[in-house]
Amino acid sequence: MNNPSDSDGIWKRAEIESPCVKLCQIHPEARICIGCYRTMEEIGAWSRMTPEARREVMAELPERAPQLRKRRGGRAGRQDR
């Protein structure tokens, strides 16, 4: 019998992995995902993007993190307004 791990290499692709961290919520002001920092358009098109386009997006992601202003909930959040 074949060992299942032997066939794992067959299914692996040389693709850029998705930056998704399963924390999917779009920031209301910045319009980017608070988990992976991609735009909704980038998320939707990811499976159809070329490896080069994916690399470009991945290179931009670290610069996007500072765009997210931390939101505070409850009374403390209302006092900032």
C-alpha positions in Angstrom: 0.0 0.0 0.0 1.0 3.5 -0.6 1.8 5.7 2.4 -0.6 8.8 2.3 2.3 11.1 3.0 4.1 9.9 -0.1 1.4 11.4 -2.2 1.4 14.8 -0.4 4.1 16.1 -2.7 2.0 15.5 -5.7 -0.7 17.9 -4.5 1.6 20.6 -3.3 1.9 23.6 -5.6 4.6 26.2 -5.9 2.1 29.0 -5.1 2.2 31.9 -2.8 0.1 31.0 0.2 -2.8 33.1 1.2 -2.0 35.6 4.1 -5.4 34.8 5.6 -5.2 34.2 9.4 -9.0 33.4 9.7 -9.7 36.8 11.4 -11.9 38.1 8.6 -13.4 41.5 9.4 -13.2 44.5 7.1 -12.2 47.7 8.9 -14.9 50.3 8.3 -12.6 53.2 7.6 -9.5 51.7 6.1 -11.6 49.1 4.1 -9.0 46.4 4.6 -9.2 43.1 6.5 -8.0 43.5 10.1 -6.5 40.0 9.9 -4.6 39.8 6.7 -4.6 43.5 5.6 -5.9 42.7 2.1 -8.7 44.7 0.4 -12.0 43.0 -0.4 -11.0 43.0 -4.1 -7.7 41.3 -3.4 -9.4 38.7 -1.2 -12.0 37.9 -3.9 -9.4 37.8 -6.7 -6.7 35.8 -4.8 -7.4 32.5 -6.4 -7.2 34.0 -9.9 -4.1 36.1 -9.3 -0.8 35.3 -10.9 2.1 34.4 -8.6 3.7 37.8 -9.5 0.5 39.7 -8.5 0.3 37.8 -5.2 3.9 38.7 -4.4 3.1 42.3 -5.0 0.2 42.2 -2.7 2.2 40.3 0.0 5.0 42.9 -0.2 2.4 45.7 0.4 0.7 44.1 3.4 3.2 45.2 6.2 2.8 48.8 5.2 -1.0 48.6 5.6 -1.1 47.6 9.3 -0.5 51.1 10.6 -3.6 52.3 8.6 -5.8 50.5 11.1 -6.7 52.8 14.0 -7.4 50.6 17.0 -11.0 50.9 18.0 -11.9 50.8 21.6 -15.4 49.6 22.6 -17.7 50.5 25.4 -17.5 53.7 27.4 -13.8 54.2 26.7 -14.5 54.2 22.9 -17.2 56.8 23.2 -15.0 59.1 25.3 -12.5 59.4 22.5 -15.1 61.1 20.2 
